[in-house]
Amino acid sequence: MDIQTKDIIKSSINEISRGAKRGKKELMSIVIKDLLNFLERQDENKVKGTVAEFFIHLFLRSQDFEQHCCFMNLEENSMKKGFDGLYTHDGETWIMESKSTAYKTSSGKHNQNLSKAYQGLKKSMKRSGNSGNNSWSNALNHTYIASNESDATDSLRDKLLSASNKYVNNVELDLGEYNIIPCSTIFIEDYTDKTYESSHDEIFQSVNKHVCNKEVVLCVMNKSVNIFIECLEELLCELDGDVNEKQ
C-alpha cells in the first residue's frame, strides 16, 4: 500500500469506525485492535465484505460526503446496522449498500453485486419479509454517535424518525424518493492476469433498471484483503512505538 493511502486511512479510521464524536475521543490503537480482532473471528466472505465497505467509506469521505453512521455496529462488535452507509452531501441525504465478491466466483461481476445492493436497499423500504430489521431506526441511532450536532443533523434525524415510524406501521416507503449509492467490490488478489475487465454494458443495463431519486454507483477493484490487514498492523506497531518512546 502506498504511503498516501496509508496516511488517509490513519487520519480517517477513528471517525469511520466510531463516528465523528466518539472517534475524536478514542485512542486509534484501540480502534485498530478492535477491527483486527473482529476480522480474525470472521470467515473469508465476511472479511472481504468488511474490507470492501471500509474502502467505500474512505472514498465517499474523500468526495466530501459527510458520514452519519459508524462502521462498527453500536450494539455488538459486528457490521450489521441496517444500511451500510448514511451520508449527506450538499444538503441531500444518501443511503449506501455495499456488496462484494471474488472474481473467481460465478457471481464475481459488478452488475450482479449492484443488483444485490439495490435489492437490499429496496428491501429496507417495507417491514413485510424483512426479518424485523428496521434500517431507519438503526440509522437514526447511529446519528447520535456518528454525526456532529447541527440544524442539518436535526433535520436528518426528523426524516429518519418519520421513515422509521412508517416502517413500523408497515407503510411501504418509496425508494424513488431517495438518493442511493449501490456499491460493488471485486477482489482480484488471486488473479494472475494484468487486468480484470468488467462489462460496462452489463453494469449500465443493471443500473438503468433502478428506481430512485438520484444515484451514485461505485465499482471497485480491490487487490487484496491482506494488504489492508498489513496496513492496520503496521499502523498499530507505529502507534505502540510512539507510546513506548514517550514513556
Buried (B, 14 or more C-beta within 10 A) or exposed (E): EEEEBBEBBBEBBBBBBBBBBBBEEBEBBEBBBBBEEBBEEBEEEBBBBBBBBBBBBBBBBEEEBBBBBBBBBBEEEEBEBBBBBBBBBEEEBBBBBBBBBBBEEEEBBBBBBBBBBBBBBBBBBBBEEEEEBBBBBBBBBBBBBBBEEEEBBEEBBEBBEEBBEBBEEEEEBEBEEBBBBBBBBBBBBEBEEEEEEBEEEBBEEBBEEBEBBEBBBBBBBBEBBEEBBEBBEEBBEBBEEEEEEEE
